[in-house]
Amino acid sequence: MALGAVALQLGVLAGLRCASALGDLGAGFDQSMAEKYLWIQQLTLMPEAELATMRCGLACDALPEVSQVHVTEDSGPLNTRGLVATFGGDCLVTFKGSTSISNYLLGDFDIFLEQPFSSCPHCRVHKGFYKSWSSLAAETNRALEDLGCGTKPLRMSGHSLGGAMALLAAFQLSDKYRIKEIYTFGQPRVGNDAWVSAFAARMANVTFFRVVSYMDPVPHLPPSWLMGYRHVGPEVWYDTTTQGSPAFCAAGQDSCSGQYSLFRCLFHTCDHCSYLGLNPCKANDPQPACVQGLGQRCPFTYHPFCAAGPMYESGRAPLEEAKQEVEAAGGLSSEAERVAGPCYVITWYKSA
């Protein structure tokens, strides 16, 4: 049978999670769902015509739940972009991360704090991030109404600038919609202590996780010593840019990404586009921008995908090796099938 697009994704099998207790901070975290949101992030980089039919390659193939995609876009100076869609029986809102000079200069670097919420007069948030969300707010609301999302749970996600926009959007959309869960990746700090408290109060019954990959510098920005910026929590921290068993920390704890200084993380900028073995910065890319971390985590060192050497260091096994694994497991039987080795998973995507 001819194989079309093939993607190899190595990671710890989600169904064989570590049995050690993670505490309340990790309750509800779903690594397989986090992967879905990273593929969704890639959708924000796709042409609108391809999203209309969900025929866009690997990312679309990995997301059979997504349909009725509405693109929200600011063609002005901010150059922001987002998507509103259905995800199974839920609705979905996601935002693109920074990809242009306009994003950096008018969004990320406009670091002064402002007070935009009448319901929280002491809340101060990043001016550039709030302008970025505001540039898409009207379109987002229209798309949600068109999809009948007033009676459906709402999922939200974003990477980098898009993660900050997702938090601000959730804060305001929660007045009208039932937020189900929020996953952000490489998200910077958004506001002050009052904002953090107000956000936590509004999202008290919402599943929320802020995922950080190894030494990604963006979650360290703006610095906490600058104008009182703080993070919302909890943080889900991976000590590798591939997959692994994450650590869970409350905001402000130093045992996750906080153990590394901003200065040190600035030498690991490629980690920002390397999350759970995927690249949220490049469409249809099943590989991280770089493979970094604290070393291999697999206990079954005799297995070829766990052994030290080129296969592990590159984060990908040779194609022929993967084919042998698939054949040994009895071949492919579905559009996207996972074939489990002793500790790693190979994901193959094939054309119809």
VODRENKOL-365207 format. One record per residue (C-alpha): chain; z, y, x. Coordinates in nm, 3 decimals. Each point is the difference from the previous one (the first is absolute). Example, Ala and Ser with C-alpha at 12.3 -4.5 7.8 and 13.67 -1.06 7.14 Angstrom:
# residues 2
A  0.780  -0.450  1.230
A  -0.066  0.344  0.137
# end
This chain:
# residues 352
A  0.000  0.000  0.000
A  -0.099  0.337  0.148
A  0.289  0.232  0.064
A  -0.039  0.372  -0.060
A  0.254  0.249  0.125
A  0.275  -0.178  0.188
A  0.338  0.151  0.073
A  0.273  -0.157  0.207
A  0.347  0.120  -0.067
A  0.291  -0.142  0.194
A  0.352  0.043  -0.129
A  0.310  -0.175  -0.110
A  -0.062  -0.192  -0.320
A  0.142  0.208  -0.283
A  0.113  -0.309  -0.185
A  0.205  -0.117  0.299
A  0.215  0.304  0.047
A  0.300  -0.004  0.223
A  0.302  -0.132  -0.185
A  0.244  0.243  0.159
A  0.160  0.249  -0.236
A  -0.166  0.341  0.000
A  0.255  0.179  -0.214
A  -0.061  0.226  -0.295
A  -0.232  0.230  0.198
A  -0.264  -0.272  0.021
A  0.038  -0.124  -0.356
A  -0.336  0.006  -0.172
A  -0.213  0.056  0.309
A  -0.322  -0.200  -0.027
A  -0.199  -0.031  0.321
A  -0.305  -0.140  -0.177
A  0.007  0.302  -0.232
A  0.034  0.230  0.301
A  -0.321  -0.155  0.133
A  -0.168  0.071  -0.333
A  0.097  0.366  0.024
A  -0.149  0.017  0.351
A  -0.330  -0.134  -0.132
A  0.031  0.255  -0.283
A  0.042  0.268  0.265
A  -0.336  -0.102  0.141
A  -0.153  0.055  -0.343
A  0.077  0.372  0.033
A  -0.258  0.009  0.281
A  -0.279  -0.163  -0.203
A  -0.299  0.169  -0.171
A  0.059  0.069  -0.367
A  -0.310  -0.196  -0.103
A  0.136  -0.318  0.161
A  0.341  0.048  -0.160
A  -0.159  0.031  -0.343
A  -0.112  -0.365  0.021
A  0.269  -0.116  0.246
A  -0.272  -0.134  0.228
A  0.102  0.145  0.331
A  0.057  -0.294  0.233
A  0.324  -0.150  0.125
A  0.236  0.251  -0.159
A  -0.151  -0.045  -0.347
A  -0.008  -0.378  0.042
A  0.371  0.004  0.087
A  0.085  0.195  -0.316
A  -0.123  -0.183  -0.310
A  0.282  0.167  -0.198
A  -0.147  0.350  0.047
A  -0.249  0.141  -0.251
A  -0.101  0.320  -0.182
A  0.032  0.208  0.316
A  0.007  0.379  -0.042
A  -0.044  0.206  0.317
A  0.203  0.322  0.026
A  -0.125  0.239  0.262
A  0.041  0.356  0.122
A  -0.329  0.118  0.144
A  0.161  0.324  0.110
A  0.182  0.077  0.322
A  0.269  -0.266  -0.038
A  -0.249  -0.289  -0.012
A  0.248  -0.230  -0.177
A  -0.094  -0.320  -0.180
A  0.170  -0.255  -0.222
A  -0.066  -0.279  -0.245
A  0.124  -0.078  -0.349
A  -0.075  -0.350  -0.127
A  0.131  -0.298  -0.189
A  0.173  -0.278  0.190
A  0.020  -0.299  -0.229
A  0.206  0.125  -0.295
A  0.137  0.296  0.197
A  -0.140  0.334  0.106
A  -0.036  0.103  0.363
A  0.002  0.333  0.186
A  -0.065  0.018  0.373
A  -0.088  0.273  0.249
A  -0.207  0.009  0.319
A  0.167  0.081  0.329
A  -0.105  0.277  0.238
A  -0.357  -0.041  0.123
A  -0.128  0.352  0.064
A  0.086  0.325  0.175
A  0.061  0.155  -0.342
A  0.262  -0.266  -0.076
A  0.175  0.066  0.328
A  -0.008  0.380  -0.002
A  0.053  0.071  -0.372
A  0.208  -0.304  -0.091
A  0.189  -0.164  0.283
A  0.063  0.308  0.213
A  0.099  0.238  -0.282
A  0.362  -0.096  0.063
A  0.188  0.283  -0.171
A  0.224  -0.105  -0.289
A  -0.044  0.127  -0.353
A  0.187  -0.039  -0.331
A  -0.256  -0.113  -0.262
A  0.226  -0.182  -0.248
A  0.180  0.197  -0.271
A  0.200  -0.314  -0.081
A  0.138  -0.005  0.355
A  0.046  0.356  0.128
A  0.151  -0.118  0.330
A  -0.280  -0.247  0.072
A  -0.223  0.116  0.282
A  -0.311  -0.195  0.095
A  -0.278  0.021  0.258
A  -0.240  0.272  -0.112
A  -0.315  -0.171  0.127
A  0.085  -0.334  -0.158
A  0.076  0.165  -0.333
A  -0.327  0.197  0.009
A  -0.184  -0.324  0.074
A  0.151  -0.176  -0.301
A  -0.049  0.305  -0.221
A  -0.371  0.005  0.088
A  -0.039  -0.337  -0.178
A  0.272  0.027  -0.265
A  -0.222  0.109  -0.290
A  -0.268  -0.263  0.071
A  0.265  -0.268  0.042
A  0.158  0.081  -0.334
A  -0.339  -0.003  -0.175
A  -0.088  -0.337  0.148
A  0.336  -0.147  -0.101
A  -0.055  0.121  -0.355
A  -0.354  -0.142  -0.006
A  0.133  -0.341  0.104
A  0.278  0.005  -0.260
A  0.269  -0.018  0.264
A  0.265  0.155  -0.219
A  0.093  -0.348  -0.123
A  -0.050  -0.186  0.329
A  0.214  -0.031  0.314
A  -0.123  0.216  0.285
A  -0.032  -0.116  0.361
A  -0.027  0.259  0.279
A  -0.088  -0.020  0.367
A  -0.133  0.194  0.294
A  -0.032  0.007  0.378
A  0.091  0.293  0.226
A  -0.064  0.326  -0.188
A  -0.084  -0.220  -0.299
A  0.350  -0.148  0.012
A  0.156  0.345  -0.018
A  -0.231  0.088  -0.289
A  0.099  -0.321  -0.179
A  0.369  0.096  0.011
A  -0.063  0.350  -0.133
A  -0.233  -0.137  -0.268
A  0.257  -0.259  -0.106
A  0.269  0.266  -0.026
A  -0.209  0.202  -0.245
A  -0.180  -0.282  -0.182
A  0.332  -0.170  -0.077
A  0.051  0.262  -0.273
A  -0.284  -0.159  -0.196
A  -0.067  -0.346  0.144
A  0.209  -0.305  0.081
A  -0.016  -0.046  0.375
A  0.021  -0.371  0.085
A  -0.013  0.001  0.380
A  -0.090  0.212  0.302
A  -0.110  -0.127  0.340
A  -0.079  0.248  0.277
A  -0.121  -0.067  0.354
A  0.039  0.230  0.301
A  0.141  0.267  -0.227
A  0.138  0.323  0.152
A  0.318  0.173  -0.116
A  -0.058  0.200  -0.318
A  0.301  0.220  -0.075
A  0.364  0.095  0.044
A  0.325  -0.173  -0.099
A  -0.012  0.137  -0.355
A  -0.353  -0.135  -0.046
A  0.104  -0.341  0.135
A  0.293  -0.015  -0.244
A  -0.211  0.114  -0.296
A  -0.275  -0.250  0.082
A  0.252  -0.285  0.032
A  0.154  0.092  -0.336
A  -0.337  0.006  -0.178
A  -0.113  -0.326  0.161
A  0.330  -0.182  -0.049
A  -0.173  -0.279  -0.194
A  -0.324  0.002  0.200
A  -0.089  -0.243  0.278
A  -0.067  0.220  0.301
A  -0.069  -0.095  0.361
A  -0.100  0.217  0.294
A  -0.176  -0.229  0.248
A  -0.012  0.091  0.370
A  -0.199  -0.188  0.264
A  0.167  -0.034  0.341
A  -0.021  0.339  0.180
A  -0.222  0.194  -0.240
A  0.082  0.365  0.082
A  -0.083  0.149  -0.342
A  0.323  -0.114  -0.174
A  0.185  0.204  0.267
A  -0.171  0.317  -0.125
A  0.093  0.268  -0.082
A  0.303  -0.048  0.229
A  0.335  -0.028  -0.179
A  0.133  0.295  0.201
A  -0.274  0.223  -0.139
A  0.096  0.189  -0.318
A  0.213  -0.286  -0.131
A  -0.275  -0.258  -0.061
A  0.130  -0.339  -0.113
A  -0.147  -0.339  -0.096
A  0.040  -0.180  -0.328
A  0.077  -0.369  0.045
A  0.017  -0.288  0.040
A  -0.213  -0.062  0.306
A  -0.181  -0.328  0.054
A  -0.060  -0.023  0.374
A  -0.227  -0.246  0.180
A  0.052  -0.041  0.373
A  -0.365  -0.097  0.036
A  -0.329  0.141  -0.129
A  -0.099  -0.344  -0.125
A  0.220  -0.181  -0.249
A  0.353  -0.125  0.039
A  0.343  0.008  -0.156
A  0.093  0.363  -0.067
A  0.334  0.170  0.044
A  0.140  0.211  -0.283
A  0.189  0.323  0.065
A  0.140  0.280  -0.210
A  -0.150  0.342  0.071
A  0.148  0.147  0.315
A  0.108  -0.328  0.156
A  -0.099  -0.042  0.365
A  -0.049  -0.376  0.003
A  -0.357  0.013  -0.134
A  -0.265  0.249  0.113
A  0.277  0.251  0.070
A  0.087  -0.184  0.321
A  -0.310  0.158  0.158
A  -0.037  0.369  0.077
A  -0.292  0.206  -0.127
A  -0.105  0.065  0.360
A  -0.022  -0.371  0.076
A  -0.187  -0.073  -0.323
A  -0.265  0.259  0.082
A  -0.133  -0.252  0.253
A  -0.053  -0.250  -0.285
A  -0.226  0.197  -0.234
A  -0.219  -0.306  -0.069
A  0.297  -0.157  -0.181
A  -0.067  0.249  -0.281
A  -0.317  -0.192  -0.086
A  0.151  -0.345  0.058
A  0.207  -0.135  -0.289
A  0.068  -0.368  -0.076
A  -0.308  -0.099  0.196
A  -0.228  0.237  -0.196
A  -0.149  0.344  0.062
A  0.073  0.251  -0.280
A  -0.219  0.258  0.177
A  -0.330  -0.188  -0.009
A  -0.188  -0.151  -0.292
A  -0.047  -0.377  -0.007
A  0.184  -0.052  0.327
A  0.214  -0.317  -0.004
A  0.147  0.076  0.342
A  0.258  0.254  0.117
A  -0.112  0.284  0.225
A  0.220  -0.152  0.271
A  0.231  -0.295  0.049
A  0.341  0.112  0.123
A  0.355  -0.110  -0.054
A  0.306  -0.169  0.140
A  -0.164  -0.339  0.059
A  -0.108  -0.303  -0.198
A  0.230  -0.105  -0.279
A  -0.128  -0.350  -0.072
A  0.242  -0.285  0.071
A  -0.274  -0.264  0.012
A  -0.129  0.082  0.348
A  -0.204  -0.321  0.020
A  -0.239  0.119  -0.269
A  -0.321  0.163  0.134
A  0.048  0.313  -0.209
A  0.353  0.044  0.134
A  -0.059  -0.074  0.366
A  0.013  0.285  0.247
A  -0.331  0.106  0.147
A  -0.320  0.171  -0.113
A  0.015  -0.128  -0.358
A  0.344  0.145  -0.056
A  -0.047  0.314  0.202
A  -0.315  0.094  -0.188
A  0.163  -0.078  -0.333
A  -0.303  -0.207  -0.101
A  -0.099  -0.359  0.064
A  -0.360  -0.091  0.089
A  -0.223  -0.060  -0.299
A  -0.074  -0.360  0.095
A  0.372  -0.075  0.019
A  0.044  0.141  -0.349
A  -0.289  -0.207  -0.133
A  0.168  -0.315  0.129
A  0.320  0.098  -0.183
A  -0.192  0.048  -0.325
A  -0.185  -0.329  0.035
A  0.324  -0.183  0.076
A  0.148  0.142  -0.320
A  -0.289  -0.131  -0.207
A  -0.228  0.301  -0.009
A  -0.016  0.303  -0.225
A  0.036  -0.013  -0.376
A  0.034  0.363  -0.107
A  -0.119  0.350  0.080
A  0.305  0.069  0.213
A  0.202  -0.298  0.115
A  0.298  -0.012  0.234
A  0.026  -0.296  0.233
A  0.349  -0.036  0.141
A  0.072  -0.128  0.349
A  0.355  -0.072  0.112
A  0.089  0.368  -0.009
A  -0.309  0.217  -0.028
A  -0.256  0.056  -0.272
A  -0.376  0.029  0.029
A  -0.171  0.193  -0.280
A  -0.370  -0.059  -0.051
A  -0.215  0.208  -0.231
A  -0.335  -0.145  -0.098
A  -0.288  0.122  -0.209
A  -0.078  -0.163  -0.333
# end
